[in-house]
Amino acid sequence: MTRKYSQAEIDAALAAEVERTKSVITEEEYQAQVKATRLAMLSEEQYLELLFRDGLELEAQIIEAEDSFRAYAKLMWPVMEAGQPMVTGWATDAMCDHLQAVTEDEIEKLAIFVPPGMAKSALTCVYWPTWEWGPRKMAWLRYITASYSEDLTLGTNRLSRALIDSDIYMRWWRKDSKGKDLWGIDSKQDSKTEFQTTLRGMRFATSTGGTITGKRGHRLIFDDLHSASQAESDLIRQGQVQWFKESAQNRVVDAKAKKVLIMQRLHEADVGGRAIEMGWTVLCLPMRYEHDHPLVWVKGPVYETLKLRGGDTVENLIRWGDGDPRDESRGGQGDGELLFPERFPKKYVDLQEEEMDEYAVAGQNQQSPQPRGGGQVKVDLIEIVEFTQVPDALVRARGWDLASSKKKGSAFTACVKGGLDQETGYLYFFDAQMERKGPGELDDFIKEVVENDEQSVLESFPKDPAQAGDFQAHHLSKNLVGRIFEFTPETGDKVDRFKPVASLINAGKVRFVRGPWNDKLKNQMKKFPTGKFKDLCDASSRMLMAITLSMPEEDDPPGAPTVISIPNPDERLALEYRTR
């Protein structure tokens, strides 16, 4: 179990980490870097030549860039990366469109989880703020950016500063048609850590755990708040999570302020995990597609016609609905399809993952961090079999774990059906379901699942020890007429209850009947006990317990019944006895 550190220990660790990652660059060196970056950019003449050589209509490109962040990033990329073409794919488009949704007040808190090398920092920390300042005419916006290292935030500050000072940007979005300044940089506040516009806009750079007292922003951008080594330290990671949760997020100008977190997942209890718990909108892009990824996909492609300010229209992928385009149901190749083959082809990814350990692949590439060294359960030992391979003579039960809230981030109602082969000792899993259901929907869900089970399946439900438990049991039993069921109290904690299931898995005695739920249950078991959700695992524990307790003792005569408790014996809503 991870140790909880005192506030004094956390404060000391954060202070030490800030000092360790603090940049030693002087103000003069920083301004020299800005100048050098600006000089390294394409000149206006060079870029115009590039545009026209490619047969592009400059004015149309500018107009589209003012409406579409995606178009702006593609237009301005050659300015920043002379000689380095921008490689794009649906993944970069998705990031751009989600950031634009933040601009347009459609998303309040956005978390983007992507592998390294996806240009996430450039898009989020350099191009997006300059797009809002210039093309979207919001140079009054105030930004606070933070990273695990001050060097990184100073770097994006420098690039942003150089970009808005470029000849191209200056002509298009900082001056009017007569060459008069629309806004500029305030000479009284122009330093490496902070610069301001003449419209009171601001760009302030800090590091995780750094002091931001007195600073407030319309945009809070958190860019990789952990390094890999920091995430490995319980003390430092806890301190960074606490700083993110309790200090940084409060530094907003008003209730309309927006927050963006971009990172690769490094630990199951990192800042990203906390953002998920807090109900942030999540765009999660694993390197290889997994059908039942533990994170939800919040937006997927929907094409619509975008009307530009000049009157023209373009077909533009500007919004994202549910799903990942790699899913087979959406025309993709399904499991294993790569995220960004245009930039990272299969040969590269295969070689990279050969050099990484399983822990790094799960977190940095797949955005599904696992406990180092694995959890309690060796899920690779679970065998997938066809239904025709299952023996007939099994003792069967379905275990339930109940919840009654649809609130995002809340627990699920889960149920797992399994059967035990007494001769071989193999435990078979037939089905696993988890849904968020409100109080009015829970009854219908239970009824639907139970009606699809065989008559011989024992339905096992948890029962609270208080009077409320009796009431719930009595209420739910009305949907169980003619079925074999029980309501029994839970004993011990979830970890202890799951140990018998884990022992069978680790002994190679568990088989899953092939089904769409396989990966979902495997993923939850793999992360147990540190994963956020344990609902399916707890339902599995109850299922095995119900099977075990319903089996007759060795000295019982053949066919001896096992008594199943019912909430109210006066109401004959279920069979009282289970006969094998």
C-alpha atoms as one frame of an Amber mdcrd trajectory, in Angstrom:
protein
   0.000   0.000   0.000   1.285   3.440  -0.956   2.358   5.481   2.043   0.561
   8.784   2.693   3.018  11.573   3.380   2.564  14.520   5.706   2.013  18.009
   4.353   5.459  19.043   5.608   7.123  16.172   3.734   5.210  16.980   0.562
   6.024  20.696   0.749   9.717  19.945   1.247   9.786  17.517  -1.681   8.012
  19.963  -3.977  10.356  22.792  -3.022  13.375  20.596  -3.691  11.958  19.455
  -7.032  11.215  23.019  -8.144  14.776  24.017  -7.298  16.211  20.986  -9.091
  14.321  21.665 -12.330  14.636  25.443 -12.176  16.227  26.978 -15.215  19.497
  28.858 -14.800  19.077  30.769 -18.057  19.475  34.511 -17.670  17.047  37.089
 -18.967  19.580  38.206 -21.583  20.106  34.631 -22.770  16.363  34.129 -23.000
  15.859  37.239 -25.148  18.734  36.087 -27.349  16.971  32.760 -27.812  13.776
  34.554 -28.819  15.708  36.598 -31.376  17.517  33.554 -32.730  14.252  31.632
 -33.034  12.633  34.523 -34.847  15.563  34.805 -37.268  15.420  31.081 -37.920
  11.837  31.333 -39.129  10.900  31.647 -42.741  10.789  35.176 -43.990   7.482
  36.465 -45.255   8.829  36.463 -48.798  10.002  32.889 -48.478   6.722  31.681
 -47.058   4.615  33.500 -49.650   6.752  31.857 -52.301   6.096  28.487 -50.664
   2.347  29.064 -50.562   2.068  30.150 -54.151   4.420  27.426 -55.375   2.032
  24.879 -53.915  -0.847  26.531 -55.711  -2.544  27.723 -52.525  -4.655  30.819
 -52.312  -3.126  32.837 -49.484  -6.181  34.893 -48.584  -8.390  31.828 -48.418
  -5.812  30.119 -46.194  -5.773  33.068 -43.811  -9.566  33.214 -43.628  -9.801
  29.486 -42.924  -7.108  29.761 -40.247  -9.240  32.320 -38.414 -12.112  29.834
 -38.223 -10.241  26.582 -37.735  -7.404  25.935 -35.294  -6.487  22.885 -37.319
  -6.045  25.040 -40.421  -4.035  27.632 -38.451  -1.603  25.016 -37.110  -0.981
  23.665 -40.612  -0.589  27.153 -42.044   1.876  28.389 -39.425   3.871  25.193
 -38.975   6.374  26.059 -41.748   6.968  29.397 -40.065   8.211  27.698 -36.902
   9.677  24.566 -38.482  11.390  25.719 -41.646  12.301  22.736 -43.809  10.420
  20.338 -41.517   7.001  19.510 -42.990   4.101  18.989 -40.603   3.004  15.361
 -40.615  -0.695  15.171 -39.808  -3.235  12.434 -39.230  -6.588  11.997 -37.592
  -4.878  12.044 -34.170  -3.426  15.545 -34.617  -6.756  16.664 -36.071  -8.536
  15.301 -32.986  -6.241  17.242 -30.663  -6.757  20.447 -32.652 -10.533  20.063
 -32.753 -10.782  19.391 -29.015  -8.698  22.465 -28.260 -10.973  24.500 -30.529
 -13.949  23.099 -28.606 -12.370  24.589 -25.461 -12.081  27.953 -27.209 -15.730
  27.763 -28.222 -16.884  27.016 -24.661 -17.935  23.454 -25.482 -15.382  21.870
 -23.124 -14.461  23.309 -19.744 -11.770  20.859 -18.599  -9.915  18.845 -21.225
  -7.384  16.077 -20.597  -5.390  14.788 -23.588  -3.438  11.539 -23.108  -1.129
  10.720 -26.024   2.214   8.944 -26.561   5.450  10.944 -26.847   6.292  12.625
 -30.133   2.758  13.660 -31.092   3.494  17.421 -31.102   1.087  17.794 -28.174
   3.146  20.490 -26.434   3.649  22.479 -29.637  -0.043  22.372 -30.523  -1.326
  23.093 -27.009   1.279  25.461 -25.590   2.534  27.323 -28.678   0.023  27.274
 -31.523  -3.256  27.258 -29.596  -2.570  30.350 -27.410  -1.231  32.334 -30.381
  -4.298  31.306 -32.399  -6.602  32.622 -29.699  -4.623  35.838 -29.367  -4.346
  36.594 -33.090  -6.824  34.925 -35.480  -9.554  34.699 -32.810  -8.905  38.268
 -31.664  -8.620  37.469 -27.952  -5.261  39.026 -27.097  -6.677  39.834 -23.648
  -6.583  36.185 -22.569  -4.248  35.335 -19.698  -2.416  31.987 -19.729  -0.676
  30.118 -16.933   1.392  27.181 -18.193   3.079  24.603 -15.994   5.308  21.597
 -16.576   7.494  19.346 -14.440  10.483  21.409 -15.534  10.719  25.174 -15.777
  12.938  24.741 -18.834  10.027  23.229 -20.754   7.591  26.031 -19.977  10.209
  28.665 -20.717  10.797  26.917 -24.034   7.142  27.150 -25.082   7.059  30.747
 -23.829  10.045  31.526 -26.069   8.479  29.882 -29.109   5.148  31.653 -28.584
   6.928  34.973 -28.112   8.925  34.507 -31.303   5.872  33.401 -33.290   3.769
  36.455 -32.474   6.762  38.638 -33.362   7.222  37.005 -36.778   6.672  39.126
 -39.867   3.852  36.913 -41.054   1.927  36.927 -37.778   2.567  40.642 -37.309
   1.139  41.508 -40.740  -1.929  39.292 -40.531  -3.049  39.557 -36.927  -1.232
  42.316 -35.052  -1.764  45.169 -37.520  -4.794  46.469 -39.367  -5.052  47.042
 -43.116  -3.306  50.409 -42.728  -0.387  48.956 -40.791  -1.508  50.328 -37.433
  -0.878  48.163 -34.364  -3.929  46.319 -33.070  -1.930  45.135 -30.036   1.638
  44.548 -29.042   3.866  43.350 -26.217   3.968  45.528 -23.114   7.581  46.634
 -22.722   7.088  46.998 -18.960   6.248  43.297 -18.597   8.388  41.300 -20.960
  10.534  38.663 -19.276  11.403  34.992 -19.723   8.778  33.837 -17.210   6.058
  36.350 -18.056   5.128  38.680 -20.873   1.942  40.668 -21.403   0.091  42.161
 -24.334  -1.012  45.782 -24.502  -4.576  44.430 -24.113  -3.624  42.969 -20.700
  -3.217  39.456 -22.016  -0.537  37.423 -20.269   1.666  34.380 -20.688   3.182
  33.099 -17.406   5.441  30.044 -17.069   5.999  27.967 -13.952   6.829  24.411
 -12.893   4.920  21.796 -10.936   4.869  22.916  -7.337   6.065  26.405  -8.274
   4.696  29.567  -6.741   1.840  31.158  -8.671   0.541  33.420  -5.912  -1.048
  36.517  -7.386  -1.388  35.022 -10.866  -4.748  34.137 -12.359  -5.562  32.924
 -15.835  -8.371  32.474 -18.323  -6.481  29.366 -19.443  -4.580  26.951 -17.220
  -2.373  24.642 -19.293  -0.701  21.685 -17.578   1.898  20.091 -19.848   3.462
  16.846 -18.532   3.369  17.636 -14.798   5.449  14.521 -14.053   8.687  13.251
 -15.488   9.109   9.463 -15.587  11.435   9.496 -12.570   9.170  11.835 -10.594
   6.154   9.607 -11.184   8.078   6.669  -9.716   8.537   8.505  -6.400   5.412
   8.215  -4.237   6.412  11.322  -2.282   7.068  13.576  -5.283   4.091  12.259
  -7.270   1.683  12.756  -4.378   2.992  16.276  -3.932   2.536  17.084  -7.620
  -0.991  15.671  -7.621  -1.823  17.685  -4.531  -0.395  20.873  -6.087  -2.489
  20.248  -9.208  -5.642  19.522  -7.217  -5.465  22.115  -4.465  -3.259  25.003
  -5.645  -2.948  25.282  -9.400  -6.578  24.728 -10.322  -7.703  27.623  -8.159
  -5.665  30.171 -10.121  -8.508  31.146 -12.455  -9.783  34.587 -13.379 -13.433
  33.609 -13.181 -15.874  30.714 -13.532 -15.563  30.787 -17.329 -11.857  29.921
 -17.232 -10.740  26.758 -19.022  -8.235  24.060 -18.050  -6.216  21.786 -20.322
  -4.034  18.874 -19.223  -1.753  17.194 -21.776   0.461  14.281 -20.851   1.524
  10.713 -21.300   0.340   8.466 -18.475   3.203   7.418 -16.210   1.497   5.946
 -13.151  -1.958   4.697 -12.232  -2.120   7.392  -9.501  -0.691  10.296 -11.505
  -2.296  13.652 -12.311  -4.102  12.115 -15.281  -5.753   9.560 -13.026  -6.887
  12.364 -10.749  -8.350  14.304 -13.696 -10.356  11.233 -14.705 -11.740  10.930
 -11.175 -12.708  14.622 -11.281 -14.782  14.130 -14.415 -12.607  15.940 -16.980
 -13.381  15.458 -20.658 -10.815  12.916 -21.835  -9.300  12.499 -25.279  -7.255
   9.334 -24.926  -5.145   8.184 -27.887  -3.245   4.920 -27.242  -0.529   3.962
 -29.721  -2.247   0.658 -30.524  -6.018   0.435 -30.543  -7.670  -1.666 -27.817
 -11.355  -2.432 -28.172 -12.094  -2.228 -24.466  -9.691   0.459 -23.373 -10.336
   1.426 -19.735 -10.806   5.088 -20.626 -13.842   6.411 -22.422 -13.628   7.954
 -25.841 -15.415  11.225 -25.605 -15.391  12.440 -29.174 -15.051  10.889 -32.670
 -15.349  12.149 -36.278 -18.431  13.855 -37.605 -18.102  15.797 -40.862 -19.946
  19.019 -41.340 -19.755  22.008 -43.639 -17.917  24.984 -42.208 -18.903  28.397
 -43.521 -15.933  30.696 -43.645 -16.033  34.418 -43.000 -15.282  35.141 -46.613
 -18.481  33.413 -47.681 -16.869  30.231 -48.981 -17.535  26.843 -47.478 -15.230
  23.899 -46.895 -15.792  20.334 -45.796 -13.913  20.191 -42.538 -13.592  17.584
 -39.816 -14.351  19.927 -36.934 -16.219  17.901 -34.360 -15.815  14.541 -32.747
 -18.585  12.201 -31.513 -18.324   8.906 -29.558 -15.748   6.372 -30.618 -12.288
   5.842 -32.027 -12.112   5.689 -35.858  -9.871   2.613 -35.532 -12.798   0.613
 -34.151 -14.110  -1.992 -36.602 -17.651  -0.639 -36.209 -16.367   2.702 -37.528
 -14.517   1.214 -40.492 -11.156   0.761 -38.774  -8.956  -2.317 -38.537  -9.742
  -2.935 -34.869  -7.350  -4.129 -32.161  -3.720  -3.332 -32.816  -4.212  -0.601
 -35.436  -1.612   2.104 -34.956  -2.451   5.649 -33.937  -0.207   7.645 -36.230
   1.437   5.448 -38.904   2.129   8.537 -41.004   4.706   9.520 -38.383   5.322
   6.319 -36.437   5.051   3.277 -38.744   4.745  -0.276 -37.473   8.437  -1.069
 -37.829   9.351   1.892 -35.618   6.704   1.136 -32.973   7.644  -2.555 -32.823
  11.320  -1.720 -32.332  10.531   0.957 -29.758   8.371  -1.369 -27.685  11.036
  -4.078 -27.788  13.374  -1.651 -26.021  10.750  -0.539 -23.472   9.596  -2.613
 -20.527   5.954  -3.642 -20.218   5.335  -0.971 -17.588   6.483   1.850 -19.911
   4.543   0.495 -22.885   1.309   0.287 -20.857   1.640   3.847 -19.579   3.497
   5.944 -22.153   2.232   4.231 -25.302  -1.135   2.799 -24.325  -2.162   5.417
 -21.714  -3.203   2.592 -19.401  -0.575   2.537 -16.629  -0.203  -0.679 -14.685
   1.371  -1.337 -11.291   5.117  -1.892 -11.768   5.783  -5.579 -11.622   2.096
  -6.243 -12.251  -0.839  -6.407  -9.888  -2.125  -9.382  -7.985  -3.489 -11.109
 -11.064  -1.521 -12.746 -13.884  -4.187 -12.230 -16.534  -1.983 -13.666 -19.292
  -2.693 -17.081 -17.755  -6.424 -16.745 -18.472  -7.376 -19.019 -21.373 -10.003
 -17.928 -23.914 -12.218 -20.833 -25.010 -15.249 -21.314 -27.221 -18.634 -22.037
 -25.674 -18.563 -25.536 -27.232 -15.516 -26.358 -25.096 -17.359 -25.780 -21.793
 -18.388 -28.899 -19.815 -22.088 -29.352 -19.141 -21.916 -30.241 -15.438 -21.052
 -26.892 -13.853 -22.224 -25.237 -10.666 -23.278 -21.798 -11.926 -23.871 -18.420
 -10.283 -23.935 -14.743 -11.144 -22.395 -12.303  -8.708 -23.655  -8.723  -8.467
 -22.077  -5.479  -7.268 -24.742  -2.793  -7.000 -24.578   0.975  -7.458 -27.325
   3.494  -8.095 -25.800   6.568  -9.694 -25.281   7.710 -13.282 -22.900  10.479
 -12.237 -19.718  10.558 -14.259 -16.852   8.980 -12.311 -19.159   7.076  -9.934
 -19.098   3.318  -9.412 -20.802   0.921 -11.825 -23.426  -1.713 -11.267 -21.581
  -4.851 -12.315 -22.442  -8.514 -12.689 -20.396 -11.571 -13.637 -21.675 -15.059
 -14.489 -19.459 -18.077 -14.006 -19.449 -21.812 -13.442 -17.146 -24.217 -11.587
 -16.169 -27.654 -12.892 -15.922 -29.732  -9.703 -13.935 -32.496 -11.386 -11.140
 -30.351 -12.838 -11.362 -27.288 -10.581 -11.582 -24.929 -13.565 -13.619 -21.749
 -13.148 -15.385 -20.598 -16.320 -16.527 -17.017 -16.934 -19.505 -16.674 -19.276
 -20.434 -13.008 -19.097 -19.461  -9.713 -17.480 -21.425  -6.474 -17.602 -21.032
  -3.053 -16.014 -23.374  -0.110 -16.426 -24.095   3.174 -14.664 -27.767   3.031
 -13.798 -29.903   5.415 -11.818 -32.326   4.160  -9.161 -35.174   3.987 -11.653
 -33.124   2.054 -14.205 -31.497  -0.472 -11.893 -34.585  -2.685 -11.634 -34.932
  -2.950 -15.406 -31.249  -3.752 -15.833 -31.334  -6.552 -13.247 -34.554  -7.978
 -14.684 -33.178  -8.011 -18.232 -29.930  -9.744 -17.227 -31.621 -12.328 -15.006
 -34.194 -13.232 -17.663 -31.362 -14.145 -20.027 -29.721 -16.458 -17.460 -30.498
 -20.163 -17.166 -32.991 -21.174 -14.458 -30.237 -23.027 -12.605 -28.051 -19.900
 -12.148 -27.906 -18.632  -8.580 -28.237 -14.824  -8.548 -26.161 -13.528  -5.630
 -26.623  -9.935  -4.423 -24.858  -7.994  -1.658 -26.993  -6.918   1.282 -26.277
  -3.980   3.560 -26.492  -4.950   7.230 -28.758  -2.011   8.116 -32.522  -1.813
   7.650 -32.000  -0.155   4.272 -30.438  -3.404   3.118 -33.596  -5.342   4.012
 -35.700  -2.822   2.128 -33.528  -2.987  -0.993 -33.476  -6.796  -0.930 -37.237
  -6.957  -0.609 -37.665  -4.442  -3.438 -35.283  -6.150  -5.861 -36.637  -9.619
  -5.171 -39.856  -8.648  -6.945 -37.916  -8.865 -10.211 -36.630 -12.333  -9.366
 -39.826 -14.359  -9.325 -39.140 -17.998 -10.120 -35.378 -17.552  -9.832 -32.846
 -18.823  -7.357 -31.309 -15.906  -5.524 -29.712 -14.732  -2.324 -28.942 -11.511
  -0.521 -25.932 -11.838   1.773 -23.717  -9.314   3.600 -20.212  -8.581   2.374
 -17.309  -9.712   4.524 -13.824  -8.200   4.572 -12.587  -5.708   2.006 -12.539
  -5.985  -1.792  -8.904  -7.109  -1.850  -9.451  -9.993   0.556 -12.661 -11.065
  -1.184 -10.894 -11.223  -4.541  -7.985 -13.400  -3.370  -9.698 -16.752  -4.149
 -10.377 -15.623  -7.733  -6.827 -14.291  -8.088  -5.412 -17.570  -6.783  -7.323
 -19.565  -9.390  -6.180 -17.230 -12.172  -2.549 -17.362 -11.059  -2.791 -21.165
 -10.924  -3.980 -21.247 -14.549  -7.433 -22.532 -13.557  -9.605 -19.795 -15.101
 -11.115 -19.779 -18.577 -13.104 -17.042 -20.308 -15.750 -17.982 -22.838 -14.967
 -15.813 -25.857 -17.017 -12.617 -25.859 -16.819  -8.818 -26.282 -16.494  -8.413
 -22.495 -13.209 -10.367 -22.261 -10.803  -7.431 -22.522 -12.842  -5.198 -20.230
 -12.742  -7.764 -17.412  -9.087  -8.587 -18.072  -8.121  -4.907 -17.918  -9.833
  -4.416 -14.589  -8.292  -7.593 -13.147  -4.868  -6.581 -14.426  -5.004  -3.252
 -12.589  -6.447  -4.724  -9.410  -6.166  -3.547  -6.655  -4.813  -0.108  -7.657
  -7.212   0.616 -10.512  -9.972   3.141 -10.018 -12.777   0.674 -10.703 -13.059
  -2.746  -9.061 -16.751  -3.417  -9.724 -16.299  -6.396 -12.045 -13.641  -7.864
  -9.770 -15.963  -7.622  -6.767 -18.807  -9.194  -8.737 -16.406 -12.014  -9.670
 -15.575 -12.527  -6.000 -19.256 -12.813  -5.122 -19.868 -15.205  -8.000 -17.172
 -17.627  -6.796 -18.291 -17.312  -3.180 -21.888 -18.071  -4.150 -20.796 -21.165
  -6.077 -18.630 -22.392  -3.220 -21.274 -21.918  -0.538 -24.021 -23.502  -2.638
 -22.105 -26.732  -3.108 -23.183 -29.539  -0.717 -20.857 -30.751   2.005 -19.085
 -34.051   1.418 -21.338 -35.890   3.876 -24.574 -34.546   2.353 -26.653 -37.108
   0.482 -26.807 -36.807  -3.310 -29.232 -34.108  -4.412 -29.302 -32.454  -0.991
 -30.655 -28.910  -1.297 -28.799 -25.820  -0.225 -30.964 -23.236   1.536 -31.002
 -19.866  -0.182 -32.030 -16.879   1.907 -34.954 -14.764   0.778 -35.720 -11.321
   2.176 -39.281 -12.109   3.226 -40.320 -15.756   3.562 -43.982 -14.743   3.646
 -43.811 -13.640   0.060 -43.000 -16.589  -2.155 -41.171 -14.711  -4.847 -38.438
 -17.275  -5.475 -37.555 -20.875  -4.958 -36.497 -21.543  -1.396 -34.271 -24.423
  -2.272 -31.653 -25.029  -4.867 -31.515 -28.667  -5.967 -28.463 -29.844  -7.843
